[in-house]
């Protein structure tokens, strides 16, 4: 993300990379990768499995009211596929 400076990295908490630490106005990127599975594996991460307790990253991040701006960055090594999606604003 050109022009952005990483302010903090949160291992295990979404979003993983924060550009702004302002309470109530967090800006950042949620990242996830897979070694295999291609676009189908990335779609499962993004959309979830359909069960309420296993919602995808997209729904989880959109539900967060403290995120003013958030992007989702997903990639797979084999086959080589990536998805970058702006979720907010």
C-alpha positions in Angstrom: 0.0 0.0 0.0 2.0 2.9 -1.3 2.3 5.9 1.0 1.3 4.0 4.1 3.6 3.5 7.1 3.1 0.4 9.3 2.4 1.6 12.9 1.9 -1.8 14.5 1.6 -5.5 13.7 -1.0 -7.6 15.6 -0.2 -11.3 15.4 -3.4 -13.3 15.7 -5.7 -10.3 15.9 -7.5 -8.7 13.0 -6.4 -6.6 11.2 -2.8 -8.0 11.2 -1.1 -4.8 10.0 -2.2 -1.4 11.4 -1.5 1.9 9.7 -3.3 4.1 12.3 -3.7 3.3 16.0 -6.3 6.0 16.7 -9.0 4.4 18.9 -12.3 4.0 17.1 -10.6 4.8 13.7 -8.2 1.9 13.1 -6.9 1.5 9.6 -5.2 -1.6 8.4 -4.9 -4.8 6.4 -5.9 -8.4 7.3 -3.7 -10.9 5.6 -3.9 -14.7 5.1 -2.1 -17.2 2.9 -2.3 -20.8 1.9 0.3 -23.1 0.4 -2.3 -24.8 -1.9 -6.0 -24.7 -2.8 -6.1 -21.7 -5.2 -9.1 -19.4 -5.5 -11.4 -21.9 -3.7 -9.3 -21.8 -0.6 -9.1 -18.0 -0.6 -12.9 -17.8 -1.1 -13.4 -20.0 2.0 -11.2 -17.6 4.0 -13.0 -14.6 2.7 -16.6 -15.9 2.8 -16.4 -18.5 5.6 -18.1 -21.9 5.6 -21.7 -20.7 6.0 -22.0 -21.7 9.6 -22.7 -18.7 11.9 -19.7 -19.6 14.2 -17.4 -19.9 11.2 -18.0 -16.7 9.3 -15.4 -15.5 6.9 -12.8 -12.7 7.3 -15.0 -10.4 5.2 -18.0 -10.5 7.6 -15.8 -10.3 10.7 -14.1 -7.2 9.5 -17.2 -5.5 8.3 -18.9 -6.1 11.7 -16.1 -4.2 13.5 -17.3 -0.6 14.2 -13.8 0.4 15.3 -12.3 0.0 11.8 -12.5 3.1 9.7 -10.6 1.6 6.8 -9.6 -2.0 6.2 -8.3 -4.1 3.3 -8.2 -7.9 2.9 -5.1 -9.4 1.3 -5.2 -13.1 0.5 -2.7 -15.2 -1.4 -2.1 -18.8 -2.4 1.3 -20.3 -3.4 0.1 -23.2 -5.7 -1.6 -22.3 -7.9 -0.3 -18.7 -7.6 -3.5 -16.6 -6.9 -4.1 -13.5 -4.8 -7.1 -11.4 -3.9 -6.8 -7.8 -2.6 -10.1 -6.3 -1.5 -11.0 -3.0 0.1 -13.7 -3.6 2.7 -14.1 -0.2 4.3 -14.9 2.6 3.7 
